[in-house]
Amino acid sequence: MPTNRRFRTIAEAARFACFDVAHPRDPGEWRFQGAIAHRSHDIDMILSRGMGFRAVDVWYVDNRDDTLLQITVVPGGAPKNEGGDVEMIELQGVDAEYRTRFSTASPNAVIVRWEAGGNGFHAIAHLTPEFTREELLRVLESIR
C-alpha cells in the first residue's frame, strides 16, 4: 500500500525510506521546510523483493516572493522527464538535464535531473530575477 509521510528532519525521512538522503550542504539563504518520504509498498517488499520504489522530497523556501525549491532523491535513479527544452549541463561531475519551458502554467519553472552516488535527483524550482539559474546550480552542486 502506498505511504507518504511528512517529517520535520531529513534524518527522520531517511530512516522511514531506508536510505541515505543526500541534500544541500550549502543552501545559502534557503530554509529547510520539511521532507516527505514516499514508499509504494511495504518496506520489506521494496528491500527484499525489489518491488516498488521509495523516494524523499526535500523542500526549501527563502524570503523572496514565489520561491520554492523541491529536490526529490530516489535510490537507483531519477524519474524521467518529457517535454520542454533540454540543455545538457555538468553538475557534480556528471551529465545533467536542465529542462525549461515544460509548463505553460509555470513558464519560469525549471527541472534539473541527474544521477550521482547511486541516487537519482530531480530538482524543481521557479526562477525569478532574484533567484537565478546560477544560484540554483550552486545550491544543487552542494548536495552530498
C-alpha positions in Angstrom: 0.0 0.0 0.0 1.5 3.4 -0.9 2.5 5.5 2.0 3.6 9.2 2.2 4.7 10.8 5.4 5.8 14.3 6.2 8.9 14.7 8.5 10.5 17.7 10.3 14.0 16.5 9.5 15.8 14.8 6.6 17.2 12.2 9.0 13.7 11.1 10.0 12.6 10.9 6.4 15.7 8.9 5.5 15.0 6.4 8.3 11.5 5.9 7.1 12.6 5.4 3.4 15.6 3.3 4.5 18.3 5.1 2.5 20.8 8.0 3.0 19.2 11.2 1.6 21.7 13.5 0.0 20.8 17.2 0.4 22.3 20.6 0.0 25.2 21.3 2.4 25.3 24.9 1.5 21.7 26.1 0.9 22.6 29.8 1.2 19.5 31.7 2.2 17.2 28.8 1.6 15.4 27.5 4.7 14.6 23.8 5.0 10.8 23.4 5.3 10.4 19.7 5.7 10.6 16.4 3.9 8.1 14.0 2.5 9.1 10.3 2.3 7.3 8.0 -0.2 7.1 4.2 -0.3 5.0 2.4 -2.9 4.9 -0.9 -0.9 5.8 -2.2 2.5 9.5 -1.6 3.1 10.2 -5.3 3.3 8.8 -5.9 -0.2 10.9 -3.0 -1.5 14.1 -4.1 0.1 13.9 -7.9 -0.1 11.9 -8.4 -3.3 12.8 -5.3 -5.2 9.1 -4.4 -5.7 8.1 -0.8 -5.9 10.0 2.4 -5.1 10.9 4.8 -2.3 11.8 8.5 -2.5 12.2 11.6 -0.4 11.2 15.1 -1.3 13.1 17.8 0.4 11.5 21.3 0.5 13.2 24.7 0.8 12.0 28.3 0.7 13.5 31.7 1.2 12.3 35.3 1.8 11.8 36.1 -1.9 8.3 36.0 -3.5 7.3 32.9 -5.3 10.4 30.9 -4.4 10.3 27.2 -3.7 12.9 24.5 -4.3 11.9 20.9 -4.2 14.6 18.2 -4.5 13.4 14.6 -4.9 16.0 11.9 -4.1 15.4 8.3 -5.4 17.8 5.4 -4.7 19.0 3.9 -8.0 17.8 6.6 -10.5 15.9 9.8 -11.1 12.4 9.9 -12.6 12.4 10.6 -16.4 11.1 13.9 -17.7 9.5 14.7 -21.0 8.7 17.9 -22.9 10.2 21.3 -22.9 13.7 22.4 -24.0 16.6 20.4 -22.7 20.2 21.5 -22.3 22.8 19.1 -21.1 25.0 20.6 -18.3 27.6 19.2 -15.9 26.6 19.0 -12.2 28.6 17.3 -9.5 30.9 16.0 -12.2 28.2 14.1 -14.2 25.9 15.0 -17.1 22.6 16.5 -16.0 19.4 17.6 -17.9 18.4 21.3 -17.4 14.8 21.5 -18.7 12.9 24.7 -19.3 9.5 25.5 -21.0 7.9 22.3 -20.0 4.9 24.0 -18.4 2.8 26.9 -19.8 1.2 27.2 -16.3 4.7 27.9 -14.8 6.8 29.5 -17.5 9.7 30.2 -15.1 9.9 26.7 -13.7 12.9 24.6 -14.4 13.8 20.9 -13.8 17.3 19.6 -13.2 17.7 15.9 -13.3 20.9 13.9 -12.7 22.3 10.7 -11.1 25.2 10.6 -8.7 26.4 8.4 -5.9 23.9 5.7 -6.6 20.9 8.1 -6.3 18.8 9.9 -8.8 18.0 13.6 -8.3 15.1 15.6 -9.6 15.0 19.3 -8.6 12.2 21.7 -9.4 12.4 25.4 -9.0 10.8 28.6 -10.2 13.4 31.1 -11.3 12.9 34.9 -10.8 15.1 37.9 -11.5 16.3 37.5 -7.9 16.7 33.7 -8.0 18.8 32.8 -11.0 20.0 29.7 -12.7 23.5 30.3 -11.3 22.1 30.4 -7.7 20.1 27.2 -8.3 23.1 25.3 -9.7 25.3 26.5 -6.8 22.8 25.1 -4.3 22.4 21.8 -6.3 26.2 21.5 -6.6 26.4 21.4 -2.7 24.2 18.3 -2.4 26.1 15.5 -0.7 
